[in-house]
Amino acid sequence: MGDYQVTGVQQDALGAVQLELGGNPNALALRRPFDPLAHDLEASFRLTRFADLKGRGCKVPQEVLNKLVEGLQQDYNSSSEHEHAHFMHMAIPRIGIGLDCSVTPLRHGGLCLVQTTDFFYPLVDDPYMMGKIACANVLSDLYAMGVTECDNMLMLLGVSTKMTEKERDVVIPLIMRGFKDSALEAGTTVTGGQTVVNPWCTIGGVATTVCQPNEYIVPDNAVVGDVLVLTKPLGTQVAVNAHQWLDQPERWNRIKLVVSEEDVRKAYHRAMDSMARLNRIASRLMHKYNAHGATDITGFGLLGHAQTLASHQKNEVSFVIHNLPVIAKMAAVAKACGNMSLGRNFRGLLICLPREQAAAYCKDIEKQEGYQAWIIGIVEKGNRTARIIDKPRVIEVPAKE
């Protein structure tokens, strides 16, 4: 893992991780919520404070990012012409710019290399859960393209210079353990990576697999009459923000009339569990029920990613979203805050499915996972855009008990 050396203090911290897990690193259900005091940290310790970007002015607007991607696509198309002769004996196209993963044909055996990378600032205050969430999200890009097996992962870790030595030696091993446990759950391993020091805490990685063409689903085959299925509830970012506001009276006062502290805590734990849950079963069922394409919903929200998916369709179609499944009470919180985005960072899949198979898909995923999926919209004739209707139906999804 690059330059990072494990100290005696960190070994003690890893022991604390095992204690929290009841001696079983995969027994997440038995794990107690992260308690700073149990690790001799200040009661006020919050991991999310190490993601402070001074108002988040560093975030690249989607329209700017789209232009950058278009420029890459032009360069890529130009270079691909030169490479065409080299790969013309193969049926596998090079794809990737603007999609969740890159797919590269290999020189031998009719196989292809599927790769993705992603990293994040802390979204939650539990370091172990943040590690799981980060790993689940790196893998989710594979799952969005129907790739259910990952051959290898690398971990990318940024240790904040603002952490004290004690905070670092407690938090970093917990994050690493969470990432590793999620990889093991996915049937893969972390074999390397890089660790650096910078002003913010960051955690992410690279996921790589070699597969045959029938193992991935190019997300460009939506047809008129398809329906849109969502595999996780919206509102995770709202739940995380509301939980942080419990410590901030001026912000809590804005929402306390529409939600209780207990509601917020339940929603926060539902959000953490949801973001850490692998999309592997959802991906496997995409093959069984003949999905025409999917995408992973992350930083640009439900509508932003739906628009990107729509723009890549071969047919002249558009996506129309009618239903919004939201973690209980979080729609009211979003409204109280001026319609804060419900769709950011919720880490589910948006899938285009044949209408006659969508209900069976939702029933099957609930049977296998114990969690619901929802039909949220339709594919109609159009100009490769996406929209949410003016008054969508909000479906309240129970928070964690």
C-alpha positions in Angstrom: 0.0 0.0 0.0 2.5 2.6 -1.1 4.3 4.4 1.7 2.1 3.6 4.7 3.9 1.9 7.6 1.9 0.2 10.4 3.0 1.3 13.9 2.4 -0.3 17.2 -0.4 2.1 17.9 -2.0 1.1 14.6 -1.8 -2.5 15.6 -3.7 -1.6 18.8 -6.3 0.2 16.6 -6.7 -2.9 14.4 -7.3 -4.8 17.6 -10.0 -2.3 18.5 -11.5 -3.0 15.1 -11.7 -6.7 15.8 -13.3 -5.9 19.1 -15.9 -3.8 17.5 -16.6 -6.6 15.1 -17.0 -9.2 17.9 -14.0 -11.1 16.5 -15.6 -11.7 13.2 -14.5 -9.1 10.5 -17.6 -9.9 8.4 -20.2 -9.7 11.1 -21.4 -6.2 10.2 -24.8 -6.8 11.8 -23.1 -7.3 15.2 -20.8 -4.3 15.0 -21.4 -1.3 17.3 -21.6 2.2 15.8 -18.3 4.0 15.9 -17.8 5.7 19.2 -14.8 8.2 19.3 -14.5 7.9 23.1 -14.0 4.1 22.8 -10.8 4.9 20.8 -9.6 7.7 23.2 -10.6 10.4 20.7 -12.4 13.6 21.6 -16.2 13.1 21.8 -16.5 15.9 19.2 -14.4 14.0 16.6 -16.1 13.9 13.2 -14.5 12.2 10.2 -16.5 14.3 7.8 -14.7 17.4 9.0 -11.6 16.2 7.1 -13.6 16.6 3.9 -13.9 20.4 4.4 -13.3 22.0 1.0 -14.2 25.6 2.1 -17.7 25.6 0.8 -17.1 22.8 -1.7 -16.1 25.4 -4.3 -13.7 22.8 -5.8 -16.5 20.6 -7.2 -16.5 20.6 -11.0 -19.9 21.6 -12.4 -21.5 18.9 -14.5 -21.7 21.1 -17.6 -17.9 21.7 -17.3 -17.2 18.1 -16.8 -19.4 17.2 -19.8 -17.3 19.5 -22.0 -14.1 17.9 -20.7 -15.5 14.4 -21.4 -16.5 15.5 -24.9 -12.9 16.6 -25.6 -11.6 13.3 -24.4 -14.1 11.5 -26.6 -12.9 13.4 -29.6 -9.3 12.6 -28.9 -10.3 9.0 -28.2 -12.2 8.7 -31.5 -9.2 10.0 -33.4 -6.8 7.6 -31.8 -9.2 4.7 -32.2 -9.1 5.1 -36.0 -5.4 4.4 -35.9 -5.9 1.4 -33.7 -8.8 0.0 -35.7 -6.5 -2.1 -38.0 -4.9 -3.6 -34.9 -8.2 -4.6 -33.4 -10.3 -5.2 -36.5 -10.0 -9.0 -36.1 -11.8 -8.7 -32.8 -15.6 -8.3 -32.2 -15.0 -6.3 -29.0 -15.1 -2.5 -29.4 -13.2 -0.1 -27.2 -15.7 1.7 -25.1 -15.6 3.8 -21.9 -15.5 7.6 -22.2 -18.6 8.9 -20.4 -19.6 5.4 -19.2 -19.2 3.8 -15.8 -16.2 1.6 -16.9 -13.7 1.4 -19.7 -13.7 -1.8 -21.8 -10.5 -2.6 -23.6 -10.1 -5.6 -26.0 -7.0 -7.7 -25.1 -4.7 -9.0 -27.8 -5.3 -12.7 -27.0 -8.2 -15.0 -26.5 -11.2 -12.7 -27.4 -11.2 -11.3 -23.8 -11.5 -7.7 -22.6 -10.2 -5.7 -19.7 -12.8 -3.8 -17.7 -11.6 -1.1 -15.4 -12.9 1.7 -13.2 -11.6 4.0 -10.5 -13.2 6.3 -8.0 -12.4 8.0 -4.7 -14.3 10.1 -2.2 -14.1 12.5 0.7 -15.6 11.2 3.9 -19.4 11.0 3.6 -20.1 9.6 7.1 -18.4 9.8 10.5 -17.8 6.1 11.0 -14.4 5.2 9.5 -15.1 1.5 9.1 -18.4 2.2 7.3 -16.6 4.9 5.1 -14.2 2.2 4.0 -17.0 -0.1 3.1 -18.9 2.6 1.3 -15.8 3.6 -0.7 -15.1 0.0 -1.8 -18.8 -0.6 -2.7 -18.8 2.5 -4.8 -15.7 1.6 -6.8 -17.2 -1.9 -7.5 -20.6 -0.4 -8.3 -19.2 1.0 -11.6 -18.5 -2.6 -12.7 -21.9 -3.7 -11.5 -23.6 -1.0 -13.5 -22.2 -2.6 -16.7 -23.4 -6.1 -15.6 -19.9 -7.2 -14.6 -20.4 -9.2 -11.4 -16.9 -10.6 -10.8 -13.9 -8.4 -9.9 -10.4 -9.9 -10.3 -8.4 -7.4 -8.4 -8.6 -4.1 -6.5 -6.2 -1.4 -5.5 -6.8 1.0 -2.7 -6.1 4.8 -3.0 -5.9 6.5 0.4 -5.2 10.1 1.3 -4.3 10.8 4.9 -5.3 14.3 6.1 -2.5 16.5 7.4 -5.0 18.0 9.8 -5.4 14.7 11.7 -3.5 14.3 15.0 -1.2 11.3 15.2 -3.8 9.6 17.5 -6.7 10.3 15.1 -4.7 9.0 12.2 -3.6 5.8 13.9 -7.2 5.0 14.9 -9.1 6.1 11.8 -6.9 5.0 8.9 -6.7 1.2 9.9 -10.5 1.3 10.4 -11.0 2.7 6.9 -8.6 0.2 5.4 -10.4 -2.7 7.2 -13.8 -1.6 6.0 -12.5 -1.3 2.4 -10.9 -4.8 2.6 -14.0 -6.4 4.2 -16.2 -5.0 1.4 -13.8 -6.4 -1.2 -13.9 -9.8 0.4 -17.7 -9.7 0.4 -17.5 -9.0 -3.3 -15.2 -12.1 -3.8 -12.1 -10.1 -4.6 -9.0 -8.9 -2.9 -7.0 -5.7 -2.4 -3.4 -6.4 -3.6 -1.9 -2.9 -3.6 -2.5 0.8 -4.1 -1.0 4.1 -3.0 -1.2 6.1 0.2 -0.4 9.9 0.3 -0.7 12.8 2.7 -2.8 15.8 1.7 -5.1 18.4 3.4 -8.2 16.2 3.1 -9.0 12.6 3.9 -9.8 10.6 0.8 -10.5 7.0 0.2 -11.1 5.1 -3.1 -9.6 2.6 -5.4 -9.3 0.8 -8.7 -11.3 -2.3 -9.7 -10.2 -4.5 -12.6 -11.5 -7.6 -14.2 -10.9 -9.7 -17.4 -14.1 -11.0 -19.0 -15.7 -12.3 -22.1 -18.1 -10.0 -24.1 -21.2 -11.7 -22.8 -20.3 -10.8 -19.3 -20.9 -7.1 -19.6 -23.9 -5.0 -20.8 -23.2 -2.0 -22.9 -25.7 0.6 -21.6 -27.0 1.8 -25.0 -29.9 -0.4 -25.9 -33.0 1.2 -24.3 -36.1 1.0 -26.4 -39.5 2.8 -26.3 -41.7 1.0 -23.8 -38.9 0.0 -21.4 -39.2 1.0 -17.7 -36.7 2.5 -15.3 -35.9 0.6 -12.1 -34.1 2.0 -9.1 -32.3 -0.3 -6.7 -31.9 1.9 -3.6 -33.9 4.7 -2.0 -33.0 8.3 -2.5 -32.2 10.7 0.4 -28.9 9.4 1.6 -27.1 12.7 1.3 -30.0 14.5 3.0 -29.9 11.9 5.9 -26.1 12.4 6.2 -26.4 16.2 6.3 -29.3 16.1 8.8 -27.3 13.9 11.1 -24.4 16.4 11.0 -26.8 19.2 11.8 -27.7 17.5 15.1 -24.5 19.2 16.4 -25.3 22.6 14.8 -28.2 24.4 16.5 -28.6 27.0 13.8 -29.1 24.4 11.1 -31.1 21.9 13.3 -33.6 24.7 13.9 -34.4 24.8 10.2 -35.6 21.1 10.2 -36.6 20.2 13.7 -40.3 21.0 13.0 -40.5 18.3 10.3 -38.2 15.6 11.8 -37.2 14.3 15.2 -33.7 13.4 16.3 -34.7 9.7 16.4 -36.0 10.0 12.8 -32.6 11.5 11.7 -30.6 8.8 13.5 -32.6 6.0 11.9 -32.4 7.6 8.5 -28.6 8.0 8.9 -28.1 4.4 9.7 -30.3 3.4 6.8 -28.3 5.6 4.5 -25.0 4.2 5.7 -26.2 0.6 5.2 -27.6 1.4 1.8 -24.4 3.1 0.5 -22.3 0.2 1.9 -24.5 -2.5 0.3 -23.0 -4.0 -2.8 -24.9 -3.8 -6.1 -23.7 -7.3 -7.1 -27.1 -9.1 -6.9 -28.7 -6.2 -8.8 -26.1 -6.6 -11.5 -26.4 -10.3 -11.7 -30.2 -10.0 -12.2 -29.7 -7.5 -15.0 -28.5 -10.5 -17.1 -31.4 -12.7 -16.0 -34.0 -10.1 -16.9 -32.4 -8.8 -20.1 -31.5 -5.3 -19.0 -30.9 -2.8 -21.9 -28.5 -0.7 -19.9 -27.8 0.8 -16.5 -25.8 3.4 -14.7 -24.5 4.0 -11.2 -26.0 7.1 -9.5 -23.5 9.1 -7.5 -22.4 12.7 -7.3 -24.5 14.3 -10.0 -27.7 12.8 -8.6 -30.5 10.8 -10.2 -31.4 13.3 -12.9 -27.8 14.1 -13.8 -26.9 10.5 -14.3 -30.2 9.6 -16.0 -29.4 12.4 -18.5 -26.0 11.0 -19.1 -27.4 7.5 -19.7 -30.1 8.8 -22.0 -27.5 10.7 -24.1 -25.6 7.4 -24.9 -28.7 5.5 -26.3 -28.5 4.2 -29.8 -32.3 4.7 -30.3 -34.1 8.1 -30.2 -35.5 7.8 -26.7 -36.0 9.9 -23.5 -36.4 8.9 -19.9 -39.3 10.2 -17.9 -39.2 9.7 -14.1 -42.5 9.6 -12.2 -41.7 8.1 -8.8 -39.1 9.0 -6.2 -38.5 6.4 -3.4 -37.0 8.3 -0.5 -35.8 7.3 3.0 -38.6 8.1 5.5 -38.8 11.8 6.4 -36.0 12.9 4.2 -38.2 14.4 1.5 -39.7 16.7 4.2 -36.2 17.6 5.3 -35.1 18.4 1.7 -38.2 20.6 1.3 -37.5 22.5 4.5 -34.0 23.2 3.3 -35.2 24.5 -0.1 -35.4 21.3 -2.0 -31.9 20.0 -1.3 -31.0 17.4 -3.8 -32.5 14.0 -2.9 -30.5 12.0 -5.5 -26.9 12.9 -4.7 -24.6 10.1 -3.4 -27.2 7.5 -2.9 -25.2 4.8 -4.8 -27.9 2.7 -6.4 -28.3 1.5 -10.0 -30.7 3.0 -12.5 -31.7 0.2 -14.9 -33.5 0.1 -18.2 -35.6 -3.1 -18.3 -38.2 -4.6 -20.7 -41.6 -3.6 -19.3 -42.8 -7.2 -19.1 -39.8 -8.2 -17.0 -39.4 -5.3 -14.6 -41.8 -6.4 -11.9 -40.2 -9.9 -11.8 -36.8 -8.2 -11.4 -38.0 -6.2 -8.5 -39.6 -9.2 -6.9 -36.5 -11.3 -7.4 -34.1 -8.7 -5.9 -36.2 -8.3 -2.8 -36.3 -12.1 -2.4 -32.5 -12.4 -2.7 -31.5 -9.2 -0.9 -34.3 -8.5 1.5 -34.4 -4.9 0.1 -36.9 -3.3 -2.3 -36.3 -2.0 -5.8 -38.8 0.3 -7.5 -40.1 1.1 -11.0 -39.7 4.8 -11.2 -40.3 5.8 -14.8 -40.6 4.9 -18.5 -38.6 5.2 -21.7 -40.5 7.0 -24.4 -39.7 8.3 -27.9 -37.5 11.4 -27.6 -34.2 13.2 -28.2 -32.0 11.3 -25.6 -32.8 13.5 -22.6 -34.2 12.7 -19.1 -36.6 14.6 -16.9 -38.5 14.3 -13.7 -42.2 15.2 -14.0 -43.4 18.4 -12.1 -45.1 16.5 -9.3 -43.5 13.1 -8.9 -45.0 10.6 -6.5 -42.8 10.4 -3.3 -42.6 6.9 -1.9 -41.6 6.9 1.8 -39.1 4.0 2.5 -38.9 3.0 6.1 -35.7 3.9 7.9 -33.6 1.5 9.8 -35.0 0.4 13.2 
